[in-house]
Structure formats: C-alpha cells, structure tokens
Amino acid sequence: MIYIRSSIFFIIHAISAVIFSCLGVLLWPLPFKKRYAVVSMWARSNIWLLDKICLVRLKVEGREHISDQPAIIICKHQSAWETLALQSVFPPQVWVLKRELLWIPFFGWGLASLNPIAIDRKAGRKALSQVIEQGLERLSSGAWVVIFPEGTRVAPGYIGRFGIGGVKLATQTKYPVIPVCHDAAKAWPKQGFLKYPAEITMVIGEQIDSSNVSSNDLNQQLFEWMENQQTVLEGKKPMLFDKKKEQ
C-alpha cells in the first residue's frame, strides 16, 4: 500500500511540477509576489496531497513567532519536504541554493522564476558576497530568505556543521533570524521514493536579534538551538555529520 500511495503521489508531483514550472516562465513579467503566489501553489498543493494520499501530516509549533516583517530562516535540511512545507507556512520567500538546480529541465525553470540566490559553492568569498548583496536586496523588497546552513541534506541522528553565510547575511544586514527544525526524514527520507505515514513536526523558534551579536556567536547559538530541538524530536542527541566520510 505504501508503494501504491507513493507512486500515485510521485506521478501527480512530477506532472504538476512541469505545469507550474511552465506557468512560472509565462508569469515572469509579473512582480515577484504575484508570480510567487501562483507558483508556490504547487508546494502548498503537494503538502495537501502528501496528507491525503500518503498520510504524511504537518504539525507546526511556534507559528506565533512569524511576524509581518521579513527575516532570515535558518532551517534544518533532511529532505525535499521542507522546501515545500516552508512555502505553506511562511510568507513569500527566496532560497539560497546551488546554481546547478536551475539547470534541471522544467523544475529549474520554475525555481528560477522565484528569484533564488543561486550560488557557485566553489566560489568561496565571491559566493558569500553574493549571498549578502542579493540577500539584502531580497529582504529589502519584502521577501524572506531561506538558508540551509548544513549545506546538504543530513540523515536523522546527525547534524552538519553550519556554514557562515546565513549569519553573515544577518549580522551585516541587521535582519532578524528565525531557526526552524523538523523531523521530515522519518516520512520522506533523503533521495527516498517511498513516503511513510507519519506526522512531521516543524518547530519554529523565536526571532533572534542579529544587530548586536558577532557572526560566530550567532552561528553557535543557532547550532545549539538546532541540536537541542533535534534531540527532542528524535529522542537522542545528534552526532556531528562528516561530509568527507560520505564522499
């Protein structure tokens, strides 16, 4: 039954991705928020489909911490699920992502229509400068900025080292930070086809003022918050993820 449910979801997920990606290209002349309102319907509808078809439900804790003013979202990365769920919970947003994602036929076109900050991970300081410059531009326009500080999807039981890009953007622009943790991989594993019935909990932390804190201190504060929340959600303290061993 799980295989059948997952197959049905996959078919609808893939076909709808093509449709909405083409819509994103056609709507490119429109202002970002109007374009986003249409294209992000794909993510919201897929969260609904996950519930109805695969019995994967979303529980949100901390909605009250979402304000009317844009902020920088520092989110746990376990699955493809969070890229959909964030759009169903938070206001219009853009993501910091690797530029290679924009090269994927159809999906990449739709993604490009949502004004992402597409970086070359090998560019070092140039990529960091791009995150800060374009991040400030997006925030000033009223869009939220989503950053996955671990840089890659990390399996349950582990936590990746946090990159410096998110906190640099925060401390240099003075926009607040909101941390987000979840346990999505128990229902939608990394690179997993099967979707397992479960209730995924998304925990939204309190906004953190970035105006009077160093980048290193803020990064440590966010890491400790994420580690604590992951411990609560998974029932044990996560181990530090080693990218080199995975490679």
C-alpha atoms as a printed R data frame, in Angstrom:
    type eleno elety resid chain resno      x      y       z
1   ATOM     1    CA   MET     A     1  0.000  0.000   0.000
2   ATOM     2    CA   ILE     A     2  2.845  2.414   0.793
3   ATOM     3    CA   TYR     A     3  4.331  1.734  -2.651
4   ATOM     4    CA   ILE     A     4  0.995  2.396  -4.379
5   ATOM     5    CA   ARG     A     5  0.383  5.601  -2.409
6   ATOM     6    CA   SER     A     6  3.935  6.795  -3.073
7   ATOM     7    CA   SER     A     7  3.609  6.032  -6.793
8   ATOM     8    CA   ILE     A     8  0.373  8.000  -7.106
9   ATOM     9    CA   PHE     A     9  1.912 10.937  -5.284
10  ATOM    10    CA   PHE     A    10  5.059 10.805  -7.434
11  ATOM    11    CA   ILE     A    11  3.063 10.901 -10.675
12  ATOM    12    CA   ILE     A    12  0.981 13.894  -9.582
13  ATOM    13    CA   HIS     A    13  4.034 15.572  -8.062
14  ATOM    14    CA   ALA     A    14  6.019 15.267 -11.310
15  ATOM    15    CA   ILE     A    15  3.220 16.303 -13.685
16  ATOM    16    CA   SER     A    16  2.230 19.282 -11.545
17  ATOM    17    CA   ALA     A    17  5.897 20.361 -11.336
18  ATOM    18    CA   VAL     A    18  6.039 20.617 -15.133
19  ATOM    19    CA   ILE     A    19  2.763 22.562 -15.278
20  ATOM    20    CA   PHE     A    20  3.700 25.065 -12.571
21  ATOM    21    CA   SER     A    21  7.229 25.472 -13.909
22  ATOM    22    CA   CYS     A    22  5.833 26.469 -17.292
23  ATOM    23    CA   LEU     A    23  3.430 28.832 -15.530
24  ATOM    24    CA   GLY     A    24  6.387 30.401 -13.739
25  ATOM    25    CA   VAL     A    25  8.072 31.135 -17.067
26  ATOM    26    CA   LEU     A    26  4.878 32.595 -18.553
27  ATOM    27    CA   LEU     A    27  4.320 34.796 -15.493
28  ATOM    28    CA   TRP     A    28  7.898 36.101 -15.386
29  ATOM    29    CA   PRO     A    29  6.878 39.681 -16.383
30  ATOM    30    CA   LEU     A    30  4.694 39.958 -13.256
31  ATOM    31    CA   PRO     A    31  6.024 41.346  -9.941
32  ATOM    32    CA   PHE     A    32  7.688 38.740  -7.726
33  ATOM    33    CA   LYS     A    33  4.931 38.436  -5.111
34  ATOM    34    CA   LYS     A    34  2.204 37.912  -7.709
35  ATOM    35    CA   ARG     A    35  4.364 35.359  -9.509
36  ATOM    36    CA   TYR     A    36  5.197 33.676  -6.214
37  ATOM    37    CA   ALA     A    37  1.514 33.473  -5.227
38  ATOM    38    CA   VAL     A    38  0.815 31.348  -8.302
39  ATOM    39    CA   VAL     A    39  3.966 29.205  -8.488
40  ATOM    40    CA   SER     A    40  4.034 28.436  -4.756
41  ATOM    41    CA   MET     A    41  0.585 26.888  -5.099
42  ATOM    42    CA   TRP     A    42  2.490 23.841  -6.344
43  ATOM    43    CA   ALA     A    43  4.253 23.452  -2.992
44  ATOM    44    CA   ARG     A    44  1.108 24.054  -0.948
45  ATOM    45    CA   SER     A    45 -0.925 21.614  -3.037
46  ATOM    46    CA   ASN     A    46  1.782 18.949  -2.677
47  ATOM    47    CA   ILE     A    47  1.739 19.279   1.112
48  ATOM    48    CA   TRP     A    48 -2.033 18.738   0.924
49  ATOM    49    CA   LEU     A    49 -1.558 15.739  -1.407
50  ATOM    50    CA   LEU     A    50  1.003 14.211   0.948
51  ATOM    51    CA   ASP     A    51 -1.624 14.323   3.684
52  ATOM    52    CA   LYS     A    52 -4.465 12.918   1.614
53  ATOM    53    CA   ILE     A    53 -2.544 10.315  -0.405
54  ATOM    54    CA   CYS     A    54  0.447  9.295   1.705
55  ATOM    55    CA   LEU     A    55 -0.914 10.148   5.171
56  ATOM    56    CA   VAL     A    56  2.071 12.435   5.817
57  ATOM    57    CA   ARG     A    57  0.752 15.188   8.049
58  ATOM    58    CA   LEU     A    58  2.232 18.522   9.080
59  ATOM    59    CA   LYS     A    59  2.220 19.804  12.652
60  ATOM    60    CA   VAL     A    60  3.577 23.304  13.267
61  ATOM    61    CA   GLU     A    61  4.791 24.595  16.622
62  ATOM    62    CA   GLY     A    62  5.667 28.265  17.037
63  ATOM    63    CA   ARG     A    63  3.598 29.942  14.307
64  ATOM    64    CA   GLU     A    64  3.287 32.919  16.649
65  ATOM    65    CA   HIS     A    65  6.966 33.684  16.024
66  ATOM    66    CA   ILE     A    66  6.268 34.584  12.384
67  ATOM    67    CA   SER     A    67  5.937 38.359  12.129
68  ATOM    68    CA   ASP     A    68  4.843 40.650   9.312
69  ATOM    69    CA   GLN     A    69  8.417 41.787   8.692
70  ATOM    70    CA   PRO     A    70 10.843 39.701   6.606
71  ATOM    71    CA   ALA     A    71 13.530 37.664   8.337
72  ATOM    72    CA   ILE     A    72 16.199 35.079   7.570
73  ATOM    73    CA   ILE     A    73 15.060 31.481   8.042
74  ATOM    74    CA   ILE     A    74 17.786 29.080   9.175
75  ATOM    75    CA   CYS     A    75 16.304 25.650   8.520
76  ATOM    76    CA   LYS     A    76 17.234 22.043   9.208
77  ATOM    77    CA   HIS     A    77 17.829 20.105   5.968
78  ATOM    78    CA   GLN     A    78 16.804 16.431   5.974
79  ATOM    79    CA   SER     A    79 14.551 16.000   2.983
80  ATOM    80    CA   ALA     A    80 12.920 17.612  -0.040
81  ATOM    81    CA   TRP     A    81  9.849 18.007   2.179
82  ATOM    82    CA   GLU     A    82 10.962 21.227   3.875
83  ATOM    83    CA   THR     A    83 11.298 23.064   0.561
84  ATOM    84    CA   LEU     A    84  7.561 22.507   0.126
85  ATOM    85    CA   ALA     A    85  6.468 22.940   3.743
86  ATOM    86    CA   LEU     A    86  8.237 26.253   4.267
87  ATOM    87    CA   GLN     A    87  6.177 27.732   1.444
88  ATOM    88    CA   SER     A    88  2.954 26.574   3.068
89  ATOM    89    CA   VAL     A    89  3.849 28.071   6.461
90  ATOM    90    CA   PHE     A    90  5.917 31.241   5.877
91  ATOM    91    CA   PRO     A    91  5.291 34.403   3.804
92  ATOM    92    CA   PRO     A    92  6.827 34.792   0.298
93  ATOM    93    CA   GLN     A    93 10.428 33.657   0.373
94  ATOM    94    CA   VAL     A    94 13.538 33.032  -1.695
95  ATOM    95    CA   TRP     A    95 16.202 30.388  -1.110
96  ATOM    96    CA   VAL     A    96 19.963 30.312  -1.150
97  ATOM    97    CA   LEU     A    97 20.757 27.265  -3.267
98  ATOM    98    CA   LYS     A    98 23.379 25.748  -5.538
99  ATOM    99    CA   ARG     A    99 23.088 27.119  -9.063
100 ATOM   100    CA   GLU     A   100 23.100 23.624 -10.595
101 ATOM   101    CA   LEU     A   101 19.474 23.204  -9.505
102 ATOM   102    CA   LEU     A   102 18.455 25.838 -12.044
103 ATOM   103    CA   TRP     A   103 19.796 23.660 -14.847
104 ATOM   104    CA   ILE     A   104 17.212 20.904 -14.242
105 ATOM   105    CA   PRO     A   105 14.628 20.937 -17.079
106 ATOM   106    CA   PHE     A   106 11.217 22.319 -16.060
107 ATOM   107    CA   PHE     A   107 11.877 22.195 -12.303
108 ATOM   108    CA   GLY     A   108 14.815 24.570 -12.628
109 ATOM   109    CA   TRP     A   109 12.807 26.972 -14.754
110 ATOM   110    CA   GLY     A   110 10.077 27.214 -12.140
111 ATOM   111    CA   LEU     A   111 12.666 27.602  -9.424
112 ATOM   112    CA   ALA     A   112 14.377 30.415 -11.336
113 ATOM   113    CA   SER     A   113 11.071 32.296 -11.554
114 ATOM   114    CA   LEU     A   114 11.058 32.587  -7.742
115 ATOM   115    CA   ASN     A   115 14.181 34.789  -7.569
116 ATOM   116    CA   PRO     A   116 16.525 32.390  -5.733
117 ATOM   117    CA   ILE     A   117 20.064 33.325  -4.720
118 ATOM   118    CA   ALA     A   118 21.860 30.759  -6.843
119 ATOM   119    CA   ILE     A   119 25.498 30.396  -5.845
120 ATOM   120    CA   ASP     A   120 28.549 28.511  -7.004
121 ATOM   121    CA   ARG     A   121 29.600 26.603  -3.896
122 ATOM   122    CA   LYS     A   122 33.204 26.542  -5.080
123 ATOM   123    CA   ALA     A   123 33.371 30.337  -5.380
124 ATOM   124    CA   GLY     A   124 34.246 30.915  -1.696
125 ATOM   125    CA   ARG     A   125 34.248 34.592  -0.736
126 ATOM   126    CA   LYS     A   126 32.568 35.544  -4.001
127 ATOM   127    CA   ALA     A   127 29.623 33.301  -3.148
128 ATOM   128    CA   LEU     A   128 29.445 34.787   0.363
129 ATOM   129    CA   SER     A   129 29.421 38.312  -1.059
130 ATOM   130    CA   GLN     A   130 26.640 37.269  -3.426
131 ATOM   131    CA   VAL     A   131 24.551 35.929  -0.545
132 ATOM   132    CA   ILE     A   132 24.942 39.184   1.385
133 ATOM   133    CA   GLU     A   133 24.353 41.503  -1.577
134 ATOM   134    CA   GLN     A   134 21.406 39.656  -3.101
135 ATOM   135    CA   GLY     A   135 20.055 38.674   0.310
136 ATOM   136    CA   LEU     A   136 19.819 42.327   1.341
137 ATOM   137    CA   GLU     A   137 18.090 43.119  -1.940
138 ATOM   138    CA   ARG     A   138 15.504 40.368  -1.431
139 ATOM   139    CA   LEU     A   139 14.881 41.259   2.221
140 ATOM   140    CA   SER     A   140 14.505 44.946   1.390
141 ATOM   141    CA   SER     A   141 11.869 44.051  -1.196
142 ATOM   142    CA   GLY     A   142  9.828 42.242   1.481
143 ATOM   143    CA   ALA     A   143 10.810 38.638   0.741
144 ATOM   144    CA   TRP     A   144 12.069 36.258   3.411
145 ATOM   145    CA   VAL     A   145 15.378 34.461   2.791
146 ATOM   146    CA   VAL     A   146 15.733 30.725   3.466
147 ATOM   147    CA   ILE     A   147 19.151 29.225   4.177
148 ATOM   148    CA   PHE     A   148 20.017 25.602   4.929
149 ATOM   149    CA   PRO     A   149 23.199 26.079   6.981
150 ATOM   150    CA   GLU     A   150 24.265 22.422   6.796
151 ATOM   151    CA   GLY     A   151 24.619 22.838   3.025
152 ATOM   152    CA   THR     A   152 23.243 19.382   2.234
153 ATOM   153    CA   ARG     A   153 20.533 17.015   3.402
154 ATOM   154    CA   VAL     A   154 21.650 15.260   6.581
155 ATOM   155    CA   ALA     A   155 20.110 11.994   7.778
156 ATOM   156    CA   PRO     A   156 18.298 11.688  11.129
157 ATOM   157    CA   GLY     A   157 20.634 11.196  14.058
158 ATOM   158    CA   TYR     A   158 23.187 13.606  12.612
159 ATOM   159    CA   ILE     A   159 23.709 17.346  12.392
160 ATOM   160    CA   GLY     A   160 26.006 19.076   9.922
161 ATOM   161    CA   ARG     A   161 28.415 21.888  10.656
162 ATOM   162    CA   PHE     A   162 26.830 25.264   9.983
163 ATOM   163    CA   GLY     A   163 28.159 27.402   7.165
164 ATOM   164    CA   ILE     A   164 28.757 31.080   7.839
165 ATOM   165    CA   GLY     A   165 26.616 32.518   5.016
166 ATOM   166    CA   GLY     A   166 23.350 32.826   6.923
167 ATOM   167    CA   VAL     A   167 24.767 34.552   9.971
168 ATOM   168    CA   LYS     A   168 26.939 36.845   7.864
169 ATOM   169    CA   LEU     A   169 23.832 37.933   5.988
170 ATOM   170    CA   ALA     A   170 22.051 38.516   9.292
171 ATOM   171    CA   THR     A   171 24.773 40.442  11.113
172 ATOM   172    CA   GLN     A   172 25.610 42.634   8.116
173 ATOM   173    CA   THR     A   173 22.021 43.468   7.182
174 ATOM   174    CA   LYS     A   174 20.682 43.518  10.781
175 ATOM   175    CA   TYR     A   175 17.620 41.494   9.813
176 ATOM   176    CA   PRO     A   176 16.383 39.032  12.466
177 ATOM   177    CA   VAL     A   177 16.843 35.272  12.236
178 ATOM   178    CA   ILE     A   178 14.243 32.556  12.772
179 ATOM   179    CA   PRO     A   179 15.501 28.976  13.293
180 ATOM   180    CA   VAL     A   180 13.389 26.067  12.054
181 ATOM   181    CA   CYS     A   181 13.798 22.384  12.911
182 ATOM   182    CA   HIS     A   182 11.753 19.335  11.859
183 ATOM   183    CA   ASP     A   183 11.841 15.546  11.587
184 ATOM   184    CA   ALA     A   184 10.763 15.146   7.948
185 ATOM   185    CA   ALA     A   185 13.125 12.311   7.034
186 ATOM   186    CA   LYS     A   186 11.082  9.792   9.015
187 ATOM   187    CA   ALA     A   187  8.348 10.198   6.383
188 ATOM   188    CA   TRP     A   188 10.294 11.403   3.326
189 ATOM   189    CA   PRO     A   189 13.907 10.140   3.522
190 ATOM   190    CA   LYS     A   190 16.733 11.713   1.575
191 ATOM   191    CA   GLN     A   191 16.524 10.516  -2.038
192 ATOM   192    CA   GLY     A   192 13.683  8.246  -0.942
193 ATOM   193    CA   PHE     A   193 10.838  7.277  -3.248
194 ATOM   194    CA   LEU     A   194  8.596  5.821  -0.556
195 ATOM   195    CA   LYS     A   195  6.634  8.215   1.652
196 ATOM   196    CA   TYR     A   196  5.878  6.703   5.064
197 ATOM   197    CA   PRO     A   197  2.712  7.657   7.000
198 ATOM   198    CA   ALA     A   198  3.735  9.969   9.846
199 ATOM   199    CA   GLU     A   199  3.151 13.329  11.460
200 ATOM   200    CA   ILE     A   200  6.071 15.634  10.725
201 ATOM   201    CA   THR     A   201  6.639 18.305  13.353
202 ATOM   202    CA   MET     A   202  8.023 21.669  12.283
203 ATOM   203    CA   VAL     A   203  9.319 23.730  15.203
204 ATOM   204    CA   ILE     A   204  9.682 27.477  14.633
205 ATOM   205    CA   GLY     A   205 11.925 29.228  17.129
206 ATOM   206    CA   GLU     A   206 11.698 32.754  18.459
207 ATOM   207    CA   GLN     A   207 13.176 35.534  16.366
208 ATOM   208    CA   ILE     A   208 16.790 36.305  17.207
209 ATOM   209    CA   ASP     A   209 18.057 39.876  17.013
210 ATOM   210    CA   SER     A   210 21.218 39.986  14.904
211 ATOM   211    CA   SER     A   211 22.096 43.638  15.393
212 ATOM   212    CA   ASN     A   212 24.369 43.260  18.439
213 ATOM   213    CA   VAL     A   213 25.997 39.857  18.090
214 ATOM   214    CA   SER     A   214 29.031 38.510  16.262
215 ATOM   215    CA   SER     A   215 28.629 36.088  13.381
216 ATOM   216    CA   ASN     A   216 30.443 33.323  15.267
217 ATOM   217    CA   ASP     A   217 28.338 33.746  18.410
218 ATOM   218    CA   LEU     A   218 25.114 33.795  16.396
219 ATOM   219    CA   ASN     A   219 26.163 30.682  14.483
220 ATOM   220    CA   GLN     A   220 26.899 28.866  17.742
221 ATOM   221    CA   GLN     A   221 23.575 29.960  19.217
222 ATOM   222    CA   LEU     A   222 21.704 28.667  16.162
223 ATOM   223    CA   PHE     A   223 23.634 25.393  16.122
224 ATOM   224    CA   GLU     A   224 22.883 24.738  19.792
225 ATOM   225    CA   TRP     A   225 19.189 25.546  19.279
226 ATOM   226    CA   MET     A   226 19.004 23.170  16.303
227 ATOM   227    CA   GLU     A   227 20.870 20.445  18.182
228 ATOM   228    CA   ASN     A   228 18.520 20.758  21.178
229 ATOM   229    CA   GLN     A   229 15.383 20.703  19.039
230 ATOM   230    CA   GLN     A   230 16.611 17.719  17.044
231 ATOM   231    CA   THR     A   231 17.313 15.890  20.308
232 ATOM   232    CA   VAL     A   232 13.720 16.494  21.432
233 ATOM   233    CA   LEU     A   233 12.209 15.452  18.091
234 ATOM   234    CA   GLU     A   234 14.348 12.341  17.592
235 ATOM   235    CA   GLY     A   235 14.778 11.265  21.201
236 ATOM   236    CA   LYS     A   236 18.584 11.396  21.195
237 ATOM   237    CA   LYS     A   237 21.351 13.912  20.672
238 ATOM   238    CA   PRO     A   238 22.508 14.002  17.038
239 ATOM   239    CA   MET     A   239 26.093 13.167  16.137
240 ATOM   240    CA   LEU     A   240 28.198 15.526  14.058
241 ATOM   241    CA   PHE     A   241 27.942 14.696  10.366
242 ATOM   242    CA   ASP     A   242 31.226 14.250   8.466
243 ATOM   243    CA   LYS     A   243 30.864 15.185   4.782
244 ATOM   244    CA   LYS     A   244 34.268 13.702   3.932
245 ATOM   245    CA   LYS     A   245 33.244 10.234   5.109
246 ATOM   246    CA   GLU     A   246 30.087 10.376   2.985
247 ATOM   247    CA   GLN     A   247 32.154 11.271  -0.088
